[in-house]
């Protein structure tokens, strides 16, 4: 069995047009574990490879439980079993759809409509699986704090190893790294015509995926768990 440095619980779209396009856009298909050729889109101010360099290694996903190293006494098999058990008790979350949004200097898909059920699900997953997470290292904590955190985010970092969980959770599927301010809208304008016809309406999170980070830093989709609660 391949060893992975870190694990994460993500939402990833099931095989289909959106998953295929997003894998090509990022240049990495986490489900297949292979690189994909970027699409050619008119109007982009930068090469797709540059636009997507930062999020590429993670694959197309929405974070539920952020990447973590396994705690002493845990194992991939134990984590997978607990996630499977958890998924059997969780109900899918349904929202109106997905929309392309600018979040600061990067672009992402964000859900429209009531996201309370999804936020509650994410918080439950973070808490229920946290005994598998090794404590964050001091340099990781320092790097997060250097970016500037609110008191609530710092409390989350201390308790859960990541600032943007629980009440600070904002679900999104990242499409770009940080872009020059003058380029964000131009990338959005070029991307929207290709992406909009692929967006689900409604948007339903009906499975969770275990991802693993390989030695080269690339994340792989290891297993998909249907939510059947």
N, C-alpha and C positions, 0 to 999 in steps of 0.2 A: 504494500500500500504506500502511495506517495506521501511523503511527509510535508506538512505545511507549517509555515512560520506563525501564521495568525489565522483566525477564523472570524466570520461575520455572519449575521443573519440579515439578508436583504430581501426586498421584493424585486423580482425580475419578471418582465412580461413573458407569458408562455409563447412558444414558437408561433410565429406569424409575421405579418408585414412590419409591424412596429419593431419587434425584436430584431428582425433581419436588417432593417434600415439603421437602427441605432447601433448595432454591432459594426456595420460598415462605416457609419459616421465616426465612431470612436476608433475604429481600426482594430478592435479586439472583440472576439466572440467568446465570452466567458463560458458559455454552455458547451461549445465545441472545443474550446482550448486552442484556438488558432487565430492568427491575424487575418483581418479582412481588408480588402482594397477599399479605399475611401471613395465615396461617390463624387461626381463632378457636379458642382452647383454653381450657377452663374451668380456673379455679384459679390462673392466673398472677398473681403479685403486682405485676407491672409490664407495660406494653404491650410487645408483641413487638418493635416498632421500637426501643425503648430497650434491651431485652435483647440484641439482635443488632446494635447500632449499630457496634461495633468490628470484628467479623469480616465484616460485610456486603460491604465493597469487594473482599475477596479471593475471594468465592464459596466454595462448599462444597468443601473439599479437604483432603488430607493432604499436608504439605510433604515433598518429597524433596530438591530443591535450592532453598534460599530465594531470595527476590527479589534480583536484582542488576542493575546497569547493565552494558552491554556494554563490553568493553575496547576500546581503540584497536586498529584492525585487524580487529576482529570485525564481524559483521553478523547480523541476524536470519536470513538465509538460511543462513549458515555454521553458526550455532547449531542451526537446525532440521535441517540435514543430519547434523550430528554426533549429535544426539539420535536421529534415525531409524536411523543406523548402530548406535548403542549399543543401541537397543531390539531390533534384529534379533539381537543376541547375548545379551540378558538373558532369563532364564527367569522365568515368573510365580512369585509367592510365595503360598502358600496357608496360611491360619490357620483356627482353629476358627470364629470369628465376630467380630462387633462388639458392644460393650457400652457403654451409656451410663455414663459415669464422671464423678465430680467431681474436677477437677484444681485444687487450691487453691480459688480463688473463681470458676472458670468450669467449664462443662460441655463435654464432648467425647465422641466415640465413640472407643474404643480397641480394638485387636484382642486377642482371647483366643487362647491357645495359643502355640505356638512362633513367635516373631517373628524368629529369627536370620536367616532367608533374606531377609526384608524389610530388616532393618538392614544386611546385607551389600550388598544391591542399592542402597540409598540411599547408602551410603558410596562405592560404585563410581561412581554418577552424580555425586556431589559432586566427586570427584576428576577424573573423565574430562572433565567439561565446564568445569573451573575456569579454563582458559585463555581462556574467553569472558568471564570476570568482571572488571570493573574493580575496583581496590582500594577498600575501604570508605573513606569520607571520615572525617577526624578527628572531626567532630561525631557521626557514626554510631557510631564506636568509643566515644566518651565516653558517649553515651546508653546503650549496652549495658552498659558497665562500671558506670554509676551504679546499675543495678538490682541489682548484686551478683553476681559470678561466682566460681565455683571456679577454681583454677589451671588445671584441664583445660579448662574452658569458655573461659577467657581465651586459652589457647593456640589453641583452635579459632577464636576470633574473629580472632586475629592471622593465622592461616594461611589460613582458609577464609572469613572475613568474617562468620561467624555462630557463636554459642556452641554451639548445640544440634545438632551434627552428629557423625558418627563414633561414638565410644563414648558420647557424650552424647545421641544420637538417641533420641527417644521418639515413635513415630508416633501421631498423633491427628488427628481431624477435628473442628475447633472448631465449637461450636454457639452459644456465648454470649461476650460480653465478661465482664470482671470484674463480679461481682454483689455486692451487700451480703451479708454473711455470713448474715444471717437469711433471705435469699431464695433461696439456692442450692438448698436441698432442696425448697423449694416449686416452683421452676421445674422441677426434675428430676421431681417427682411429677406435674406437669401435662403434661410433655412425653413421659414414658415410655409411656403407653398409646397415643398416636398413633404413636410412633416404633418401638416394639418389633416390631410385626408386619412392618415394612419391612426389618428388619436381615437381612443375608445370613448363611446358615449352610450351608456354610463361607463365609469371606470370602476372596476371591481378588483379588490385585493382578495383573491381566493386561495392563495398559496404563499408560502414562505420558503426561501431557499437558503441552504447552507453553502457558503462560499469559503474557499481556502486560498491563502496567499502562498504561492510556490516560492522556491528559492530565488527565482529571478524577479520577484516582486509582482508578478501578474496573478490576478485573482481568477479562480476557476469556480464555476457552479458545480458543486459536488452532488447535491440532491435537492429535489423539489418536494415539499410536503404540502398536501392539500389541507385546507382548513375545513374540518368536517364537524365542528361542534354545533 
